[in-house]
Amino acid sequence: MANQIATFFRSSPEAGRTDGIAEHINAFWEPRMRRQLFERVDGGATEGIDPLVLEAMPKIRRPAAEGQVAAAG
């Protein structure tokens, strides 16, 4: 699904692509989905993930570990 989001934002101006991807994922993906994406990327399993998604990763909010409460901030 992240790759489909990247495909959509690929037609945006270059300066806003990764912001758009991150904003969409932060707004619409539940923490479980973001956690799975981070686990995959952190584990080095990036094959098949669109490079724009990888560029956007620092802008995507990392959810609390499963079973933990996210810190306020």
N, C-alpha and C positions, 0 to 999 in steps of 0.2 A: 504494500500500500504506500510506503514511503516513496518508492520509485514512481508511482503514479502522480504523487504530489509534485515530485521533482519535474516530471514531464510537463505538468501544467505550468509550473513557474519558469520553465526554460524559455518560454516566450516573453517573459517579463524583462524589463531592462536589467542588464547584468548586475548593476549595483544593488538591486533589491531582491535578487533571486533567493539567496540563502536566508535573508530576513523573512521573506514570504513563506518559505518552507518551514522555518522554525516557528513562526507565529501560528501557522496552521496546525502544526503538530502540537504545540503547547495549548492551543485553544480547544482542539477537538479530540485529541487522543487521551484516553484515560491513563492513569499512571501505570497500570499493568502493561499497556502497549508500549509506552515509552521505556519502561524497565526492560522489556524484551529487546527493544532496539539497542539500548545501551549495553546489555549483556552480550549481545552478538558482536557489536563493534569493539567493546572492551576486550572480548575474547579473541579478537583478530579475524573473525569470520566476516570480512567485508566484501568478499567476492559476491558479485551480483547486486551490491548496493550502489545506486547511482552516485557518482562522485559529488554531485551537488548536495545530496543528503549528507555525505561525509563532511563536506565543507560547512554545512549548517549545524553539525553536532554541538559545537561549543555554545550555540545560541539556544539549544533545546534544553528545557528544564529537566534536570535529572531527578526522578522521583525517589522518595525514601525507599530503602530496602523493604522487601515484602515483610509485613508484620511490624514495621516500625512506623512511627508517626513523623511526618515531615516537619522540619524545623520551621518556625515562623520567620518571616523575613522578606 
